[in-house]
């Protein structure tokens, strides 16, 4: 009985989160960094991840995997670091996830944490969510000359 109730509450929360994200996360868009500063203070393990990602980024060939426990702030950590170290330098990002909701969550995180202090050299960036979901774009919709 408890498991069923927990599952029902979890599903209600998930539906609410999806509704919120649908209004915020369009499948294609342009993000303009906000003025001001991020009010969120990273935890120690996130600061350590930023430091390690920056060290790896100094290598001529960059490839990594960010591993944090459930609830450890992987999306925030990765999106925050990428805003400063990739999008600010006009480097394209491919974000891969095994669930549609995680793609929406990532898009929302990039939008939420895009502040001018993180991206002083970029006035905007474009994004596109591609998946099998009807609310996202399909890869076949990408034109050869498009820049997102």
C-alpha positions in Angstrom: 0.0 0.0 0.0 2.8 2.4 0.9 4.6 1.7 -2.4 1.5 2.3 -4.5 0.8 5.6 -2.7 4.5 6.7 -3.1 4.3 5.8 -6.8 1.1 7.8 -7.3 2.6 10.8 -5.5 5.8 10.4 -7.6 3.7 10.3 -10.8 1.8 13.4 -9.8 5.1 15.3 -9.2 6.5 14.0 -12.5 3.4 15.2 -14.4 3.6 18.6 -12.7 7.3 18.9 -13.6 6.6 18.0 -17.2 3.9 20.6 -17.4 6.2 23.3 -16.0 9.0 22.3 -18.4 6.7 22.2 -21.4 5.9 25.9 -20.8 9.6 26.7 -20.3 11.4 24.2 -22.5 10.6 24.7 -26.1 12.2 22.2 -28.4 14.1 24.9 -30.3 15.1 28.3 -29.0 17.6 31.1 -28.3 18.8 31.9 -24.8 20.1 35.4 -24.0 22.2 35.5 -20.8 20.5 37.4 -17.9 22.1 40.3 -16.1 23.3 39.6 -12.6 24.9 36.6 -11.0 23.8 33.1 -10.2 22.4 33.0 -6.7 23.2 29.3 -6.2 26.4 28.4 -4.4 27.9 25.1 -5.6 28.6 22.4 -3.0 32.2 21.3 -2.4 31.9 18.2 -4.7 30.6 20.4 -7.5 33.5 22.9 -7.1 35.8 19.9 -7.3 34.1 18.8 -10.4 34.5 22.3 -12.0 38.2 22.2 -11.1 38.7 18.7 -12.6 36.7 19.6 -15.8 38.8 22.7 -16.2 42.0 20.6 -15.9 40.8 18.1 -18.4 39.8 21.0 -20.7 43.5 22.0 -21.0 44.2 18.8 -22.9 44.3 19.0 -26.7 41.6 16.4 -27.0 38.7 16.7 -24.5 36.4 13.9 -23.6 35.0 13.1 -20.1 32.1 11.7 -18.2 30.7 13.5 -15.1 29.8 11.0 -12.4 27.9 12.1 -9.3 25.4 10.2 -7.1 21.7 10.6 -7.6 20.7 14.1 -6.4 24.3 15.2 -6.6 23.6 18.0 -9.1 25.0 16.5 -12.3 22.8 18.7 -14.5 23.6 21.9 -12.7 27.3 21.1 -12.5 27.6 20.2 -16.2 25.4 23.0 -17.5 27.1 25.6 -15.3 30.6 24.5 -16.4 29.6 24.3 -20.0 28.0 27.8 -20.0 31.4 29.3 -19.0 33.8 26.9 -20.9 32.0 26.0 -24.1 29.0 28.1 -24.9 30.8 31.3 -24.0 33.4 30.3 -26.6 30.8 29.4 -29.2 31.6 25.6 -28.9 28.7 23.3 -29.7 27.4 20.8 -27.2 25.8 17.5 -27.8 23.8 16.4 -24.7 22.7 12.8 -24.7 20.2 11.3 -22.3 18.2 8.1 -22.1 14.9 9.9 -21.1 13.0 12.7 -22.7 12.5 14.4 -19.4 16.3 14.6 -18.8 16.7 16.5 -22.1 14.0 18.9 -20.9 15.7 19.2 -17.6 19.1 20.0 -19.2 17.5 22.6 -21.5 15.8 24.2 -18.5 19.1 24.2 -16.5 21.0 25.9 -19.4 18.3 28.6 -19.5 18.1 29.0 -15.8 21.8 29.4 -15.2 22.7 31.5 -18.3 24.0 34.7 -16.7 26.2 37.3 -18.2 28.9 36.8 -15.6 29.2 33.1 -16.7 29.2 34.1 -20.4 30.8 37.5 -20.9 31.8 36.8 -24.5 28.4 35.4 -25.8 25.3 37.5 -26.2 23.2 34.4 -26.9 23.2 30.7 -27.7 20.8 28.5 -29.6 19.6 25.1 -28.6 17.5 22.3 -30.1 16.1 19.2 -28.3 16.0 16.2 -30.6 14.3 13.0 -29.5 11.5 10.5 -30.4 9.0 12.5 -28.3 6.3 14.3 -30.2 7.0 17.5 -28.4 10.7 17.5 -29.5 12.2 18.0 -32.9 13.3 15.0 -35.0 16.9 14.8 -36.3 15.4 14.8 -39.9 14.2 18.3 -39.3 17.7 19.7 -39.0 18.8 21.5 -42.1 22.4 21.4 -43.3 22.9 25.1 -43.0 21.3 25.5 -39.5 23.5 26.5 -36.6 21.9 24.8 -33.7 
